Amino acid sequence: MTTIERFLDDKGIIKVWPAKREVKMKILEYLSTKFEYDVIYSEKEINRIIDTWHSFNDYFLLRRGMIDYKFLYRTKDGAKYWREKKSS
């Protein structure tokens, strides 16, 4: 299993965006845990939470990644975002 610890600071803030796809997915999965299930978020709220958990000033990259890899979902117009529980 790939560790993401070297990409996080001592407070759990993402400090570096990894080069390897496998590690990127782990980082995005980690970041998705900062969102609650069964809560609808606005884009502004999503961006604020992402900004809280990374230090390299690219919330767009992280938001897009979480959507692309289905860690977060959104409406077509981008007005509502949410995190779904994975079925086993």
C-alpha positions, -999 to +999 in steps of 0.1 A: +000+000+000+013+034-009+018+059+019+008+095+016+024+107+047+054+123+030+029+145+010+013+158+042+026+182+068+024+175+105-012+188+106-024+166+078-023+194+052-015+183+017+018+201+009+029+185-024+009+171-054+025+137-062+036+127-097+024+091-096-013+084-105-016+058-077-005+083-051-027+111-065-057+088-061-047+081-024-044+119-018-078+125-034-093+097-013-078+112+018-091+147+010-126+133+003-127+122+039-129+159+049-164+159+035-194+144+053-218+119+038-254+131+032-245+167+031-250+189+001-222+215-004-221+245-027-190+250-049-179+278-026-181+255+005-162+228-014-134+252-024-132+265+012-128+230+026-102+220+000-083+253+007-082+243+044-066+210+036-039+219+010-011+244+008-001+247-028-030+269-039-048+248-065-083+239-052-095+235-088-070+206-095-081+188-063-119+194-068-117+182-104-097+151-094-122+142-067-151+145-092-132+126-120-124+097-097-158+097-080-148+106-045-172+135-048-202+140-071-219+171-084-249+183-104-243+191-141-245+228-133-220+225-105-244+241-080-244+211-056-217+187-045-219+156-022-200+126-010-216+092-015-210+061+006-194+033-014-214+001-016-195-030-006 
